Amino acid sequence: MLLLVLSQENVSLAVEEVLRVFGVSKYVLSGRYLLLDVRKNLRLCGKLAYTNEVYSVLFSGPSKKIFVLGEKFNWKKVYEKNYCVRSFCSVDEKKFAAVVWHALKDPMGNKVSGGSKNSKNFLEPKVNLKKAVSFFGIFKIKKEILVGKRIWVNSKDFLKRKAHMKPSLHPSSLNPRLARCMVNLVGDVKKIVDPFCGSGGILVEALFLGKKVIGVDIDRIMVKRCLLNVTHYRFQKDLYDIIVGDALEYTKKVSCVVTDIPYGKNTKTSDGLLSGFLKQYASLTSTMIVGFPDSVDVRKVLRGTPWKITFKTEWYLHKSLSKIVCVLEC
């Protein structure tokens, strides 16, 4: 069982991302905490954008019995080098940390994991409050108390790929965290197409996630920017194909489309263009992840097309501007 601590920026988007990355549908959500019955493919945690931490649940029970359960639990199996206990509910973390300490300290003279025979205190469990190798968290999910060991922390390396940190800056470039999440919404699809690729925000994140990509844009300058940004990260050349072209004239069958519809004063996005785009790609793919400007009436532009919305959320960008992220299927 996994407990995921979700980003509070957009919980519904964070949940959808997790479900599609792990390919599951059953879960328990309590505030920002998500419980999944997953025991395999834990490496998938590294793909997540809107999950902050992941814990492996060790045991759970009612608050009145949690200390007794802690005393009975075999902490030596999960202890490595040092430890720290943090309570994210009403359970007294100092009291619980003492339970762990006494369980780890072996009165029979056996060395605990992470100790050293050459150390005078090799029988003493080590506490490290700042950089604990064994980080134990205590949470309340509905009426149960859960105790887990942290197995993954989001390093948020994608934040180093914000628009102003790339070699070719464009102000309309999608936030890399959102771009990464949108790519994750396709699940285990191996190849994606972005027919409005711009400076390559989605393509770069897709490549970091191990996808092959095709980027199309009608603006030659934007294609040059996209190529500069993609080649900056030294991906293999056979993983990407970026071309100048009209999105409405693209005719090759694709596994999935992930794109952010252009917006702003210098773009010519209209309901007619969007309707034409949606009709065209209904014959090319069965799944699209699309970011629409909030000025677009999504249901209106979907009329007359075979696309159905299977997920939709609004994402605040800045000032009065928001984005509508949709998963479309037909």
C-alpha positions in Angstrom: 0.0 0.0 0.0 1.3 3.5 -0.9 0.4 6.8 0.6 1.1 9.7 -1.7 1.3 13.3 -0.5 -0.2 15.4 -3.4 0.6 19.0 -4.3 -2.3 21.2 -3.3 -2.0 23.3 -6.4 -4.6 21.2 -8.1 -5.6 18.0 -6.2 -7.9 16.7 -8.9 -5.2 17.0 -11.6 -2.7 15.3 -9.2 -5.0 12.4 -8.6 -5.7 11.9 -12.3 -1.9 12.0 -13.0 -1.2 9.3 -10.4 -4.1 7.0 -11.6 -2.9 7.2 -15.3 0.8 6.7 -14.5 0.1 3.6 -12.4 -2.8 2.4 -14.5 -5.2 1.9 -11.6 -8.7 3.2 -10.9 -9.3 2.3 -7.2 -8.0 4.7 -4.6 -8.9 6.5 -1.3 -8.5 10.3 -1.2 -8.5 12.2 2.0 -7.6 15.9 1.6 -4.1 15.9 0.0 -3.4 12.2 0.8 -4.0 9.5 -1.7 -3.9 5.8 -0.9 -3.2 3.2 -3.6 -3.0 -0.5 -3.3 0.2 -0.8 -5.4 3.2 -3.0 -4.6 5.0 -3.1 -8.0 6.5 -0.6 -10.4 7.5 1.8 -7.7 9.9 3.3 -10.1 6.9 5.0 -11.7 6.9 7.5 -8.8 9.8 9.2 -10.4 7.6 10.3 -13.3 5.1 12.3 -11.2 4.9 16.1 -11.3 2.1 16.9 -8.8 3.0 14.4 -6.1 5.5 15.7 -3.4 6.3 12.5 -1.5 5.4 8.8 -1.5 5.3 6.5 1.6 5.2 2.8 1.9 2.5 2.0 4.5 3.9 -0.1 7.3 0.8 -0.5 9.5 -2.4 1.2 10.4 -5.0 1.3 13.1 -7.2 3.4 15.4 -5.5 6.2 17.2 -6.0 4.5 20.6 -3.9 1.5 19.5 -1.3 3.1 17.4 1.4 3.1 20.1 0.8 -0.5 20.9 1.0 -1.4 17.2 4.2 0.6 17.1 5.7 -1.4 20.0 4.9 -4.7 18.2 6.2 -3.7 14.8 9.6 -5.0 13.7 11.4 -1.7 13.1 14.7 -3.4 12.4 13.4 -4.6 9.0 12.8 -1.0 7.8 15.6 0.9 9.7 18.6 2.0 7.7 21.6 4.0 9.2 19.4 6.6 11.0 15.9 7.7 11.4 13.4 10.5 12.0 9.7 10.5 12.9 7.3 13.2 11.8 3.7 13.4 12.7 1.2 15.0 10.3 -1.7 14.5 12.6 -2.4 14.7 16.4 -0.2 11.7 17.3 2.7 12.9 19.5 5.8 12.4 17.3 8.3 12.6 20.2 6.5 9.9 22.1 6.2 7.7 19.0 9.9 8.3 18.1 10.7 6.9 21.6 8.7 3.8 20.8 10.8 3.3 17.6 14.1 4.0 19.5 13.3 1.4 22.2 12.2 -1.2 19.6 15.5 -0.7 17.7 17.8 -0.8 20.8 18.5 -4.5 21.3 19.0 -5.4 24.9 20.5 -8.7 23.9 23.6 -7.0 22.5 22.8 -7.5 18.8 24.0 -4.8 16.4 21.1 -2.8 14.8 21.3 -2.2 11.0 23.5 0.8 10.2 25.7 0.5 13.3 29.4 -0.3 13.5 31.2 -2.8 15.8 34.0 -0.2 16.1 31.6 2.3 17.6 31.1 2.6 21.3 27.4 3.4 20.6 26.8 0.7 18.0 23.8 -0.6 19.9 22.2 2.9 19.9 19.8 3.7 17.0 20.8 7.0 15.4 18.5 9.9 15.0 18.9 12.5 12.2 16.2 15.1 12.1 17.4 16.9 9.0 18.6 14.2 6.6 17.2 10.9 7.8 17.7 7.9 5.7 14.7 6.2 7.4 12.0 8.9 7.4 8.8 7.7 9.1 5.6 9.6 8.7 2.4 9.4 10.7 -0.9 10.4 9.0 -4.6 10.3 9.6 -6.7 9.0 6.8 -10.4 9.3 7.6 -10.6 7.5 11.0 -7.4 5.5 10.7 -3.8 6.4 11.7 -1.3 5.2 9.1 2.5 4.9 9.7 4.7 4.8 6.6 8.3 4.9 5.5 9.1 7.6 2.9 10.4 5.9 -0.3 10.4 8.8 -2.7 10.7 12.6 -2.6 10.0 14.8 -5.7 13.3 16.5 -6.5 11.4 18.8 -8.9 14.3 18.9 -11.3 11.8 20.0 -14.0 11.7 23.4 -12.4 15.2 23.9 -13.7 13.6 23.7 -17.2 11.4 26.8 -16.8 11.2 29.0 -20.0 13.8 31.6 -18.8 16.3 28.8 -18.0 16.3 27.4 -21.6 18.5 28.6 -24.4 15.6 29.9 -26.4 13.1 31.8 -24.3 9.4 32.3 -25.3 7.0 33.8 -22.7 4.1 31.6 -23.8 6.0 28.4 -23.1 4.1 26.0 -20.8 5.3 25.6 -17.2 7.4 22.4 -17.2 5.5 20.9 -14.2 2.2 21.2 -16.0 3.8 20.0 -19.3 5.2 16.9 -17.5 1.8 16.2 -16.0 0.0 16.5 -19.3 2.4 14.0 -20.8 1.8 11.7 -17.9 -1.9 11.7 -18.6 -1.3 9.6 -21.7 -0.2 6.7 -19.5 2.3 4.2 -21.0 2.0 5.4 -24.6 5.5 5.4 -26.1 5.2 8.2 -28.7 3.3 11.5 -28.7 2.7 14.3 -31.2 2.4 18.0 -30.4 0.9 19.7 -33.5 1.3 23.2 -31.9 4.7 22.5 -30.4 5.9 26.2 -30.1 9.3 26.4 -28.3 9.0 22.7 -27.2 7.8 22.8 -23.6 5.8 19.6 -23.9 8.3 17.9 -26.1 11.2 18.4 -23.7 9.3 16.9 -20.8 8.0 14.0 -22.9 11.6 13.2 -23.8 12.7 13.3 -20.2 9.9 10.8 -19.5 11.3 8.4 -22.1 8.8 9.1 -24.9 9.5 9.6 -28.6 8.1 12.8 -29.9 7.0 14.6 -33.1 6.6 18.3 -33.0 4.9 20.4 -35.6 4.5 24.2 -35.8 3.5 26.5 -38.6 6.0 29.2 -37.4 9.5 28.6 -38.6 11.0 30.8 -35.9 9.2 28.7 -33.2 10.5 25.5 -34.7 14.1 26.9 -34.5 13.5 27.7 -30.9 12.1 24.3 -30.3 15.1 22.6 -31.9 17.5 24.8 -29.8 15.7 23.8 -26.6 15.5 20.1 -27.4 19.1 19.7 -28.6 20.3 21.6 -25.5 19.5 18.6 -23.4 21.4 16.2 -25.7 18.6 13.7 -26.4 19.3 11.1 -29.1 18.3 12.4 -32.5 16.2 9.3 -33.3 13.9 10.2 -30.4 12.5 13.4 -31.9 11.3 14.8 -35.2 10.5 18.5 -35.3 9.1 20.0 -38.5 7.6 23.2 -39.9 4.0 22.4 -40.9 0.3 23.2 -40.5 -1.4 21.3 -37.8 -4.5 21.0 -39.9 -2.5 19.3 -42.7 -0.9 16.7 -40.6 -2.2 13.3 -41.8 -0.2 10.5 -40.1 -1.8 8.2 -37.6 -0.5 8.8 -34.0 -0.8 7.0 -30.7 -1.6 10.2 -28.7 -1.6 14.0 -29.1 -0.5 16.2 -26.2 -0.7 19.9 -27.0 -1.3 23.4 -25.6 -3.5 25.5 -27.9 -1.8 28.8 -28.8 -3.2 31.9 -27.2 -2.4 35.6 -26.9 -2.5 38.8 -29.0 -0.4 37.4 -31.8 -2.2 34.1 -32.3 -5.2 33.5 -34.5 -6.9 30.8 -32.5 -10.6 30.7 -33.3 -13.5 28.3 -32.7 -13.3 27.5 -36.4 -9.6 26.5 -36.2 -10.2 24.5 -33.1 -13.2 22.7 -34.5 -11.2 21.9 -37.7 -8.3 20.6 -35.5 -10.5 18.4 -33.4 -12.3 16.9 -36.4 -9.0 16.3 -38.3 -7.3 14.5 -35.4 -10.3 12.3 -34.6 -9.3 10.3 -37.7 -5.6 10.2 -36.5 -5.8 9.2 -32.9 -8.2 8.1 -30.1 -6.7 10.1 -27.3 -5.7 13.8 -26.9 -4.5 15.7 -23.9 -5.3 19.4 -24.7 -4.7 22.6 -22.8 -7.3 25.2 -23.9 -7.2 28.9 -23.1 -10.0 29.7 -20.6 -11.6 32.0 -23.2 -12.5 28.9 -25.2 -15.9 27.3 -24.7 -14.7 23.7 -24.8 -18.1 22.0 -25.0 -19.0 24.4 -27.9 -16.0 23.6 -30.0 -16.5 19.8 -29.4 -19.9 19.9 -30.9 -20.0 18.0 -34.2 -16.9 16.0 -33.3 -16.6 12.5 -31.9 -14.5 13.7 -28.9 -15.7 13.1 -25.3 -14.3 14.7 -22.2 -13.1 12.1 -19.8 -11.3 14.5 -17.5 -11.3 18.3 -17.2 -9.9 20.8 -14.8 -9.1 24.5 -14.7 -5.5 25.6 -14.0 -4.8 29.1 -12.8 -1.8 30.6 -14.6 -1.5 34.3 -13.6 -3.6 37.4 -13.1 -6.9 36.8 -15.0 -5.5 34.0 -17.2 -6.4 30.3 -16.7 -6.0 27.2 -18.7 -8.5 24.3 -19.1 -6.7 20.9 -19.3 -8.8 18.1 -20.8 -8.4 14.5 -21.6 -10.4 13.8 -24.8 -11.2 10.4 -26.1 -13.2 9.1 -29.1 
